[in-house]
Amino acid sequence: METKIDENEKFLMISVDGRLVAAYSEDFKEEIFPKLEKKPNVLFDLSKMSHIDSSGLGALVQILQKTKSLGGTTRLACLQPHPKIVFDITKVFRVFEIYDTVEAAVAAFN
């Protein structure tokens, strides 16, 4: 799995490429958590995320909780069909703001 983090004045844009699974979830959180203190608004571009397991889902939920505790928000964009199944089965989609496109999620920050 690879992540790319871009910052602008309003939020962190984090692109996830590959499988967000147990083998990567701790490193994923450790990479993102320190950045949240300065930028508590996060947009995840999940257009290249091919798979997510319960550990990866847990990492996203922990990031969501952290952003909320800092007065920010976490938005997801471009959730792909296979990962979407996990969101649907676990009903986690109810706690995230999920957008079909990155552009729609960016517009929600404005």
Helices and strands as residue ranges (DSSP letters): E 2-7, E 12-20, H 22-36, E 42-52, H 54-69, E 74-77, H 81-90, G 92-94, E 97-99, H 102-109
